[in-house]
Amino acid sequence: MDDCADDSSDGWDEDWDEYVILPPGIDLVDDVPNNPEKYLREHFLRQRYGDGTRKFNMSFEGCKWVITRVLKWDNICKFPKGHEIRGYVLESQVMQILQDRFKEQYVITSNPYEVKQVCPCGKTECDIHIFPSKVLLESSFTLAVYSKPTKKTETTEKKEVEQTFLEPIFRKNHAMTFEQVKDFFDQFELNWKVFITALKITFWMVCKCGQAFEETPCDPCINKWHRKCHMCNSLRRSRMLVKCHLTKNCTKCSGICSDCKAAEITYCEFCKKDARLDHKCTPLVNQYVKLRKSKTYPPPVRTVGSMDVICKDCKKCMKYSIYKRHQQRRHNDKSPCDLYDRDHKKIGCNYCWYYHYDPTNVKDHAKLHSIKKTHACKAGCSMTFTHASSEIKHRKEVHGAKLSAPKRRRRVGARVVLTKRQKSDPAP
């Protein structure tokens, strides 16, 4: 390095310009020290951004040190939405990188740096083409598709639903025609209507009634979902109302709520007396006693070592594995009491205002928002269906399929047994 200095120089007592090339706008006011390299490193390389990245780069070229600014893309250049470059870049390489990245479909300006999209017409504003980086996307729900992963995540053994946002994918596209935009959103096979203009794209979901609305479900469908209990006159979900035990003689029986059903006085064949439906019945043989009480709903009645249980609220028999789902589906409208708060967790649909307490119900409802038909006819015909229940109904009506009856459990005396020709489940 000393060979590059002038013969009349005593070394480092000259001006900084003879030994370093500084970025524009930066001057060194200190005298040249005996060890200028150490000074330059301490002065420039110690300056860092919040994430630890150096603000300057130092290299030796020819006979001089060269100091170059390291710039953050977010601070120096304005990009179209969805086409941003993240990270850092040397000041001397900014324009070259922009030209390599954005070619004839973009216009690049400097001082300040800015990248603009250009349509095939050669314009930055056009009524024929849509600029994905500028157009407004308007919807009452999150623009995303949901899929179940094939592999378990690292944080949990449960397979969580993967969420893919559509807006970032759409923004990355070049200028598109109206037809190209429609084809882009149709590929996701969602049951929606897309209204496209040059300035705004609006998404309406199709309701169960077959009409598209800004927000679903529509008011008529919501009204169909609710009905009044004919005893207490409270408004409840229609699917939660059940027939009273006087159905044959009750001319106005549109269904009663879970609270009225539990308060019904009926004859209990096991207690041999008239009592409420949710009364404490005669115990089973070797009945299991749970000391720790559940906070949300009552624990089931069962024999020690058996997986066949009885619901305390409605006296129905079932497997222990489906008891939680039974409570979420059939008794989520029961009023809280001193022992149980009946506060089931609500699970909402990702595309509309529908909610339920059972995740299986919500997943089945979500299929209404998709045009995919994933359930093929098991009889071998070419028909496909959105729901599994539709496929089963099709096989019964068209192919005459006779499906085996589901397993039924009932209480006989002090035990819970299966129906004939069915074996009991082994104890855990």
C-alpha positions as CSV (number, residue, x, y, z in Angstrom):
1,M,0.0,0.0,0.0
2,D,3.0,2.3,0.7
3,D,4.0,1.9,-3.0
4,C,0.8,3.7,-4.0
5,A,1.8,6.9,-2.1
6,D,3.7,9.8,-3.7
7,D,7.5,9.7,-3.3
8,S,7.4,13.1,-1.6
9,S,5.0,11.9,1.0
10,D,6.0,10.9,4.5
11,G,3.3,8.2,4.5
12,W,-0.1,8.9,6.2
13,D,0.2,12.6,6.7
14,E,-1.5,13.4,3.5
15,D,-5.2,14.2,2.8
16,W,-7.8,11.4,3.1
17,D,-8.6,11.7,-0.6
18,E,-5.3,10.1,-1.5
19,Y,-6.1,6.9,0.4
20,V,-9.9,6.5,0.6
21,I,-12.9,7.0,-1.7
22,L,-15.9,8.1,0.5
23,P,-19.6,8.0,-0.4
24,P,-21.1,11.2,-1.6
25,G,-22.0,13.6,1.2
26,I,-19.5,12.2,3.7
27,D,-16.3,13.9,4.7
28,L,-13.7,13.0,7.3
29,V,-12.6,16.0,9.4
30,D,-10.0,14.2,11.5
31,D,-6.4,14.2,10.4
32,V,-5.0,11.1,8.9
33,P,-3.7,8.9,11.7
34,N,-0.7,6.6,11.7
35,N,-3.0,3.6,11.1
36,P,-5.8,4.8,8.8
37,E,-7.2,1.3,8.1
38,K,-8.0,0.8,11.8
39,Y,-9.5,4.3,11.9
40,L,-11.7,3.6,8.9
41,R,-12.9,0.3,10.2
42,E,-13.8,1.7,13.6
43,H,-15.4,4.7,12.1
44,F,-17.6,3.0,9.5
45,L,-17.9,-0.7,10.2
46,R,-19.2,-0.2,13.7
47,Q,-22.3,1.6,12.4
48,R,-25.1,-0.9,12.2
49,Y,-28.9,-1.1,11.7
50,G,-31.2,-2.4,14.3
51,D,-30.9,-6.0,13.1
52,G,-27.1,-5.9,13.3
53,T,-26.4,-5.3,9.5
54,R,-23.5,-2.9,8.8
55,K,-24.4,0.5,7.3
56,F,-21.2,0.6,5.3
57,N,-19.0,-1.8,3.3
58,M,-15.3,-1.4,3.1
59,S,-13.1,-2.8,0.4
60,F,-9.6,-2.2,-1.1
61,E,-9.5,-1.5,-4.8
62,G,-6.4,-0.5,-6.6
63,C,-4.5,1.8,-4.3
64,K,-7.3,3.1,-2.2
65,W,-9.9,2.0,0.3
66,V,-13.5,2.3,-1.0
67,I,-16.3,3.0,1.5
68,T,-19.8,2.2,0.1
69,R,-23.1,2.7,1.8
70,V,-25.3,-0.4,2.6
71,L,-28.9,0.8,2.0
72,K,-32.2,-0.7,3.1
73,W,-34.5,-1.3,0.1
74,D,-37.5,-0.1,2.1
75,N,-35.8,3.3,2.6
76,I,-34.5,4.0,-0.9
77,C,-37.1,2.7,-3.4
78,K,-40.8,2.7,-3.8
79,F,-42.1,-0.6,-5.3
80,P,-45.5,-1.6,-6.6
81,K,-47.5,-3.5,-3.9
82,G,-46.5,-7.1,-4.0
83,H,-43.2,-6.6,-5.8
84,E,-41.1,-5.3,-3.0
85,I,-37.4,-6.3,-2.6
86,R,-36.5,-7.0,1.0
87,G,-33.1,-6.7,2.7
88,Y,-30.1,-4.5,1.9
89,V,-28.0,-3.5,-1.1
90,L,-24.8,-1.6,-1.9
91,E,-25.5,1.9,-3.1
92,S,-23.4,1.3,-6.3
93,Q,-25.5,-1.7,-7.3
94,V,-29.1,-0.3,-6.8
95,M,-29.9,0.5,-10.4
96,Q,-28.3,-2.6,-11.8
97,I,-30.3,-4.8,-9.5
98,L,-33.5,-3.0,-10.4
99,Q,-32.9,-3.3,-14.1
100,D,-32.2,-7.0,-13.8
101,R,-35.2,-7.7,-11.6
102,F,-37.8,-5.4,-13.4
103,K,-37.5,-5.4,-17.2
104,E,-39.7,-4.1,-20.0
105,Q,-43.0,-4.5,-18.0
106,Y,-41.9,-1.8,-15.5
107,V,-40.6,1.7,-15.6
108,I,-37.6,2.5,-13.3
109,T,-36.8,6.1,-12.2
110,S,-34.0,7.4,-10.0
111,N,-33.6,10.3,-7.5
112,P,-35.7,9.0,-5.8
113,Y,-35.9,5.4,-7.0
114,E,-39.3,4.2,-8.0
115,V,-40.7,1.2,-9.9
116,K,-44.0,1.4,-11.7
117,Q,-46.0,-1.3,-13.5
118,V,-46.6,-0.9,-17.2
119,C,-49.5,-2.6,-19.1
120,P,-49.0,-4.2,-22.6
121,C,-50.4,-0.9,-24.0
122,G,-47.3,0.8,-22.6
123,K,-49.3,2.9,-20.0
124,T,-49.1,3.1,-16.3
125,E,-52.9,3.9,-16.2
126,C,-55.3,1.9,-18.4
127,D,-59.0,1.0,-18.6
128,I,-58.4,-2.3,-20.4
129,H,-55.8,-3.8,-18.1
130,I,-55.8,-4.3,-14.3
131,F,-52.7,-3.6,-12.3
132,P,-52.7,-6.1,-9.4
133,S,-50.4,-3.8,-7.4
134,K,-53.0,-0.9,-7.4
135,V,-56.4,-2.5,-7.6
136,L,-58.5,-2.5,-4.4
137,L,-59.6,-6.0,-3.1
138,E,-62.8,-5.7,-1.1
139,S,-64.5,-8.6,0.8
140,S,-66.1,-9.2,4.2
141,F,-63.9,-12.2,4.8
142,T,-60.3,-13.1,4.7
143,L,-59.1,-13.9,1.1
144,A,-57.5,-17.2,1.8
145,V,-57.8,-20.9,1.1
146,Y,-57.5,-23.5,3.8
147,S,-56.1,-27.0,3.5
148,K,-55.2,-29.8,5.9
149,P,-51.4,-30.6,5.8
150,T,-50.2,-34.1,5.1
151,K,-47.5,-33.9,7.7
152,K,-47.7,-33.1,11.4
153,T,-46.2,-29.8,12.5
154,E,-43.1,-29.6,14.7
155,T,-44.9,-27.8,17.5
156,T,-47.8,-30.2,17.9
157,E,-48.8,-33.7,17.0
158,K,-52.2,-32.4,15.8
159,K,-52.5,-31.6,12.0
160,E,-53.3,-28.0,11.9
161,V,-55.1,-26.3,9.0
162,E,-52.8,-24.5,6.6
163,Q,-53.8,-21.0,5.5
164,T,-52.8,-19.6,2.1
165,F,-53.5,-15.9,1.6
166,L,-54.6,-15.0,-1.9
167,E,-53.8,-11.3,-2.0
168,P,-50.0,-11.6,-1.8
169,I,-50.1,-14.1,-4.7
170,F,-52.3,-11.9,-6.8
171,R,-50.2,-8.8,-6.2
172,K,-47.1,-10.4,-7.6
173,N,-48.7,-10.7,-11.1
174,H,-48.0,-8.3,-14.0
175,A,-50.8,-6.3,-15.6
176,M,-53.7,-8.5,-16.4
177,T,-56.9,-8.4,-18.5
178,F,-60.3,-8.8,-16.9
179,E,-60.6,-12.4,-18.2
180,Q,-57.2,-13.2,-16.8
181,V,-58.2,-11.9,-13.4
182,K,-61.3,-14.0,-13.4
183,D,-59.4,-17.1,-14.4
184,F,-56.9,-16.4,-11.6
185,F,-59.5,-16.4,-8.8
186,D,-61.6,-19.2,-10.4
187,Q,-58.6,-21.6,-9.9
188,F,-59.2,-21.6,-6.2
189,E,-62.6,-23.3,-6.6
190,L,-64.4,-21.2,-4.0
191,N,-68.2,-20.8,-4.3
192,W,-68.2,-17.0,-4.7
193,K,-69.0,-14.3,-7.3
194,V,-66.2,-11.9,-8.3
195,F,-67.2,-8.4,-9.6
196,I,-64.2,-6.9,-11.5
197,T,-63.6,-3.3,-12.4
198,A,-60.4,-1.4,-13.3
199,L,-60.2,0.1,-9.8
200,K,-61.8,-2.5,-7.5
201,I,-62.4,-6.2,-7.3
202,T,-65.3,-7.2,-5.0
203,F,-65.9,-10.7,-3.6
204,W,-69.4,-12.0,-2.5
205,M,-69.9,-15.5,-1.1
206,V,-72.8,-17.6,-2.3
207,C,-75.2,-18.3,0.6
208,K,-76.9,-21.7,1.2
209,C,-80.0,-20.4,-0.6
210,G,-77.9,-20.0,-3.8
211,Q,-77.7,-16.2,-3.9
212,A,-74.5,-14.2,-3.5
213,F,-74.3,-11.5,-0.8
214,E,-71.8,-9.2,0.6
215,E,-72.1,-11.0,3.9
216,T,-73.5,-14.4,4.4
217,P,-75.6,-16.1,5.6
218,C,-78.4,-13.8,4.4
219,D,-81.2,-12.6,6.7
220,P,-83.8,-15.1,5.3
221,C,-81.5,-18.0,6.0
222,I,-80.7,-16.7,9.5
223,N,-84.4,-16.5,10.2
224,K,-84.8,-20.1,9.1
225,W,-82.1,-21.2,11.5
226,H,-84.0,-19.9,14.5
227,R,-87.3,-20.8,16.0
228,K,-89.1,-20.2,19.3
229,C,-89.6,-22.9,21.9
230,H,-93.3,-23.4,22.3
231,M,-93.1,-23.7,26.1
232,C,-90.8,-20.9,27.2
233,N,-91.1,-18.9,24.0
234,S,-87.3,-18.2,23.9
235,L,-85.6,-18.0,20.5
236,R,-83.3,-20.9,19.8
237,R,-81.5,-22.5,16.9
238,S,-84.0,-24.7,15.0
239,R,-81.6,-27.7,15.1
240,M,-81.5,-27.6,18.9
241,L,-85.2,-27.9,19.4
242,V,-86.6,-31.4,20.1
243,K,-90.1,-32.8,20.4
244,C,-91.8,-32.9,23.7
245,H,-93.1,-36.2,25.1
246,L,-96.7,-35.0,24.4
247,T,-96.0,-34.7,20.7
248,K,-99.0,-36.8,19.6
249,N,-101.4,-34.6,21.7
250,C,-99.6,-31.3,21.3
251,T,-100.9,-29.5,18.2
252,K,-98.5,-26.6,18.5
253,C,-95.3,-28.6,19.1
254,S,-92.7,-26.9,17.0
255,G,-90.0,-28.2,19.4
256,I,-88.8,-27.3,22.8
257,C,-85.4,-26.2,24.0
258,S,-82.9,-28.2,26.1
259,D,-83.9,-26.5,29.3
260,C,-87.6,-27.3,28.9
261,K,-86.8,-30.8,27.8
262,A,-84.7,-31.4,30.9
263,A,-87.6,-30.1,33.1
264,E,-90.1,-32.5,31.5
265,I,-91.7,-34.9,34.0
266,T,-91.8,-38.4,32.7
267,Y,-91.9,-41.9,34.1
268,C,-88.5,-43.5,34.7
269,E,-88.6,-47.3,34.2
270,F,-85.4,-47.6,36.3
271,C,-86.4,-45.5,39.3
272,K,-90.1,-46.6,38.9
273,K,-91.4,-43.0,39.5
274,D,-92.2,-39.8,37.7
275,A,-89.2,-37.4,37.6
276,R,-87.4,-34.8,35.5
277,L,-85.5,-36.1,32.5
278,D,-82.2,-34.9,34.1
279,H,-82.8,-36.4,37.5
280,K,-80.3,-38.5,39.3
281,C,-81.2,-42.0,38.2
282,T,-80.6,-45.4,39.9
283,P,-76.9,-46.1,39.7
284,L,-75.3,-48.7,37.5
285,V,-73.5,-51.7,38.7
286,N,-70.1,-50.7,40.0
287,Q,-70.7,-47.2,38.8
288,Y,-67.6,-45.0,38.3
289,V,-67.4,-41.9,40.6
290,K,-65.5,-38.9,39.3
291,L,-64.5,-36.6,42.2
292,R,-63.0,-33.9,39.9
293,K,-66.0,-32.0,38.5
294,S,-66.0,-30.7,34.9
295,K,-66.4,-27.0,34.6
296,T,-68.4,-26.8,31.3
297,Y,-70.8,-29.8,31.4
298,P,-71.5,-32.8,33.7
299,P,-69.4,-36.0,33.3
300,P,-71.2,-39.0,31.9
301,V,-72.5,-42.0,33.9
302,R,-70.5,-45.2,33.3
303,T,-69.4,-48.5,34.8
304,V,-65.7,-48.8,36.0
305,G,-63.6,-50.0,33.0
306,S,-66.4,-49.5,30.4
307,M,-66.4,-47.1,27.5
308,D,-70.2,-47.2,27.2
309,V,-71.7,-44.1,28.9
310,I,-75.0,-42.4,29.7
311,C,-75.6,-38.6,29.3
312,K,-76.9,-37.1,32.5
313,D,-78.9,-34.4,30.5
314,C,-80.9,-36.6,28.2
315,K,-80.2,-40.2,29.4
316,K,-79.0,-41.3,25.9
317,C,-76.3,-44.1,25.7
318,M,-73.2,-43.7,23.6
319,K,-69.4,-44.4,23.4
320,Y,-67.3,-42.3,25.7
321,S,-65.2,-41.0,22.8
322,I,-68.2,-39.2,21.3
323,Y,-69.6,-37.8,24.6
324,K,-67.9,-34.4,24.2
325,R,-69.2,-34.0,20.7
326,H,-72.7,-35.0,21.9
327,Q,-72.6,-32.2,24.5
328,Q,-71.3,-29.7,21.9
329,R,-74.1,-30.6,19.4
330,R,-77.1,-31.4,21.6
331,H,-76.7,-29.4,24.8
332,N,-74.9,-26.3,23.9
333,D,-78.0,-24.2,24.5
334,K,-78.5,-25.3,28.1
335,S,-78.5,-22.5,30.7
336,P,-75.6,-22.4,33.2
337,C,-76.1,-23.6,36.8
338,D,-74.0,-23.6,40.0
339,L,-72.0,-26.6,39.0
340,Y,-71.5,-26.1,35.2
341,D,-71.2,-22.9,33.2
342,R,-72.2,-24.5,29.8
343,D,-69.8,-22.1,28.2
344,H,-68.8,-24.1,25.1
345,K,-66.2,-22.5,22.8
346,K,-67.6,-21.0,19.6
347,I,-65.9,-22.0,16.4
348,G,-66.6,-19.7,13.4
349,C,-66.5,-20.3,9.7
350,N,-63.7,-18.6,7.8
351,Y,-65.9,-17.2,5.1
352,C,-69.2,-16.2,6.8
353,W,-70.8,-15.5,10.1
354,Y,-71.8,-19.1,10.8
355,Y,-70.6,-20.6,14.0
356,H,-71.0,-23.8,16.0
357,Y,-69.5,-25.4,19.1
358,D,-68.6,-28.7,17.3
359,P,-65.6,-28.4,14.9
360,T,-66.9,-31.2,12.7
361,N,-70.1,-29.2,12.1
362,V,-68.1,-26.2,11.0
363,K,-65.9,-28.2,8.7
364,D,-69.0,-29.7,7.1
365,H,-70.5,-26.3,6.7
366,A,-67.3,-24.9,5.1
367,K,-67.8,-27.3,2.2
368,L,-70.7,-25.0,1.1
369,H,-68.2,-22.4,0.2
370,S,-66.3,-24.6,-2.1
371,I,-67.2,-26.0,-5.6
372,K,-65.0,-29.0,-5.1
373,K,-66.8,-32.3,-5.0
374,T,-64.4,-34.6,-3.2
375,H,-66.8,-37.5,-2.4
376,A,-67.1,-39.9,-5.4
377,C,-69.9,-42.5,-5.6
378,K,-68.6,-45.7,-4.0
379,A,-70.9,-47.7,-6.2
380,G,-68.7,-46.9,-9.2
381,C,-70.7,-44.4,-11.2
382,S,-69.1,-41.0,-12.2
383,M,-71.2,-38.9,-9.8
384,T,-69.3,-36.8,-7.2
385,F,-70.7,-34.9,-4.2
386,T,-69.7,-32.1,-1.9
387,H,-70.9,-33.8,1.3
388,A,-70.5,-37.5,2.4
389,S,-74.2,-37.6,3.4
390,S,-75.2,-36.7,-0.2
391,E,-73.1,-39.6,-1.5
392,I,-74.8,-42.0,0.9
393,K,-78.2,-40.8,0.0
394,H,-77.4,-41.2,-3.7
395,R,-76.3,-44.8,-3.3
396,K,-79.5,-45.6,-1.4
397,E,-81.8,-44.0,-3.9
398,V,-80.1,-44.7,-7.2
399,H,-78.1,-47.9,-6.6
400,G,-80.4,-49.4,-4.0
401,A,-77.5,-49.8,-1.5
402,K,-78.4,-51.3,1.9
403,L,-76.1,-49.8,4.5
404,S,-75.5,-51.5,7.8
405,A,-77.3,-49.9,10.8
406,P,-75.1,-47.9,13.2
407,K,-74.2,-49.4,16.5
408,R,-76.8,-48.6,19.2
409,R,-76.4,-48.6,22.9
410,R,-79.2,-48.8,25.5
411,R,-79.5,-49.2,29.2
412,V,-80.9,-52.6,30.4
413,G,-81.4,-52.6,34.1
414,A,-78.2,-51.5,35.7
415,R,-76.0,-52.0,32.7
416,V,-75.4,-50.4,29.3
417,V,-75.4,-53.0,26.5
418,L,-75.1,-53.0,22.7
419,T,-78.0,-54.1,20.4
420,K,-78.1,-57.7,19.2
421,R,-75.3,-59.1,16.9
422,Q,-72.9,-56.4,18.0
423,K,-69.9,-56.9,20.3
424,S,-69.0,-54.7,23.2
425,D,-65.9,-52.5,23.1
426,P,-63.0,-53.6,25.2
427,A,-62.2,-51.7,28.3
428,P,-59.3,-49.3,28.2
